[in-house]
Amino acid sequence: MLLNLLLGYPGYKHTLIRRQHLGNMIITVTSFKGGVGKTTTAIHLATFFQGQGETLLIDADPNRSALGWARRGGLPFPVVDEWQVDGQYDHYRHIIIDTQARPNQADLALLVGHCHLLVLPTTPDVLALEALVLTVDHLGRLPAPQYRILLTAVPPPPSRAGETVRSLLLETQQPLFDQGIRRYAAFQKAAQAGVPVYEVKDPKAEQAWQDYVAVGQEILTLAP
């Protein structure tokens, strides 16, 4: 059976997945701080991977942001909560998990042990970076964690915040996606409409989508 239903796991009571998922991708998106684009990232990675094969998004965040997004419009893949997960979903090639914010070290250990890649979105600001440091510190205590940091809501020029934070993370040898997610109003429009960003009427919608396409393609190069 693909899905391990582990009762009593805080925040994800029913949802943990074996890494041996037919050689395909299980990706978990988490963060220590809200407002960093966690659900937006989960939605758009699931959209990208749906183009590679049948994809399921599991909304394990108590806020149910991904489920709300789906209910407001229409997404090209199913979204379920952790209570709806069982063996009937074994046929999905890819699974994306949107977690609750601020997982503790036990949570992170379970997540790392049951996914191929942990994606850590962070915005290029002091509060988000402080939260990221806590996450990385917890991850550093685990054996060989597979994670990568994703810069989100990167402001346009003349701001150099994105470049400054990227340089800082690279100097400290943190695993970082080559592509960042630029700050576009189109993402807010997509959330309101309940659709992927490329479906909204906005002159920057396609550019916003291509940022996530580049991230998805980079993940494919990391596939086991």
N, C-alpha and C positions, 0 to 999 in steps of 0.2 A: 504494500500500500504506500502511495506517495507521501501522504500527509501523516505526520506524527501529531496526535492530539494530546498535548501534555497539560493535564489539568493542574491548576494551582500556579501556573506561571504568571507572575504579576504583569498585568497590562496586555498579555497575549494569551489568555487562559487556554485557548484551544488551538493555537496556531504555532507549530514549528514544523519545518519541512526537512526531510533528509537531503543531504547534499547530492546524493546519487540519484538525481532526477533525470535519468535517461541522457546524461551528458549535456543537458541544456542549462539555461541560466536561471538561478534563483537570486534575486537582487533585493536587498533590504535598504530602505532609505530611513535614516534616523538623524536626530540632532539633540543637543542639550538645550536648545533655545527655540522658542516659537518665532514665526515671522521670517524664517530664512529660506522659504520656498520649498519646504519638505514635501508637501502634498503636490504642489505644482510640478516638482521634479518627478515624483512617483507617477503622476498622471501622464506626463510626457515621455518618460522612459517606457511606460506600458504601451503608449501609442506607437513609439518607435518599434518596440519588440513585437507588437502585433503584426507589423509588416514583415517580420522574420518568421513568424509562426504563431499559432494560437496562444494568447497570453491572458493571464488572470491577474487582476489587482486585488490584493487582500487589504482592506482598511482595518488595521488593528489599532487605530488612534481613537480614543474615547470621544473625541470631537466629531468623528465621522465626516471629516471634511471631504474625503474622496467620494464617499457615498452621496453626500450632498451635491457635489459637483456633477456626478452622473445623473442624479434625479432632476437637476435643473435643465438638462438638455439631453445630449446623447453622446456616448463615447463608443469607440470602435472595438471595445472589449468589455467583458463583464467585470463588475465590481461587487465584492461580497465582504461581509464582516467576518471576524474570526469565528463566530458562532455558526456560520453557514458552511464552514470548510469541512469536507469529508472526502471519502475515496472517489466520489463521482467526478472529481476534478483532476484525476490522474492523467487525463489525456492532454492537458495543457503543456505546451513545450516550454513556456517561460512563465515565471511567477514573480511579480513585484509586490513587496510588502511595504506599506506605509505604516510606520510604528507610532506609538505615542512619543511625545517629547520627553527628554531627560531620563533616559534609561540608566539604571544603576549598573554596577560592574557585573552583577549576576545576570542581568538582562543582556548586557553586551556579550558576555561569554556564550550564552545560549544562541544569540543571534549569529555571532561569528561562526559558531559550530554548525549552523544549519543553513547557511547561504554561501554562495560563491563569492559575493562581493557586497561589502557594506559601503553605501554611498553617504557621505557626510556633507550636506549642503551648508554653506556659511556665507553670510554677507560680509563685505569688506568694511566692518566697523568694529569698534573696540568691544562692545558688549558681546557680539557674536563670536569674536575671536577668543574672548575669555571663556565662553562656553565650549568652544572647539578645543581649547587647551585641556579642559577637564575631560572631554571625551577621549582625546588622544592619550592622555595620561592613563585612563582606565584601559584603553586598548593596549597600551604598552606593557601592561601586566599579563596579557594573554599570550599564549604560544602562537606565533606566526599569524596574526590577524590579517585578513585580506580586506583592506579598506582603501578608499580613495576620496579625497576632499574635492568638493565642487564649489567653486566661487559662483555665487548667485547675486542677482540685482546689482550687477557691476555698473556703476554710473558712467555716463558718457563723458568724453572730453569737454571741458578742460580738466575735469577731476582726474587725479592719478591714483585714487584710492585702490582701484583694482590692481594696478601694476605694483603699487607699494606692497600690498598684502601678498600678492603672488610671489614677489621677490623674497619677502620675509619667510614664507612657507618653504620655498625652494632652498633658501639658505639653511634652514633647519632640517632639510632632507625629508620633508613630509611628502607622502604620495599625493600628487595633485593632478587633476585632469588638465590636459593641455587647453581644452576649450572651457571658457567661462560662460555663464548665462548673463547676457546684458539686461539691464533694467529697461523694460518696455511696458507701457500702459496696456499693450495688447494682452498681456497675461491676466491682468485684472478683468478685462472684458471677457476673456475666455472662461474664467472662473464664474463670472456672473451669468454667462450664457450656458454654462455646462457643456462646453465643447473643447476640443483641442485648439490651441492657439491659431493654427493655420486656417481655421474656419471663421474667424471673426473678421469683420470689416475694419481693417486698420492698415495703414501703409507700411507698418513695420511687422505685420503678422508673420510674413514668410521668413524674415530675418530672425525673428524670435524662435520660430520652429527650427530653423537650420542650426541654431545653437545647440538644441537638444539632439538633433540628428548627428551632429559631430560628436557629442558625448556618447550617444548610443553606439556609433561606429567604433569609438575608442574602447568601449566595454567589450565589443565583439573581439577585439584583438587580445583581450585578457581572458577570453573564454577558456575553460579547462579542456 
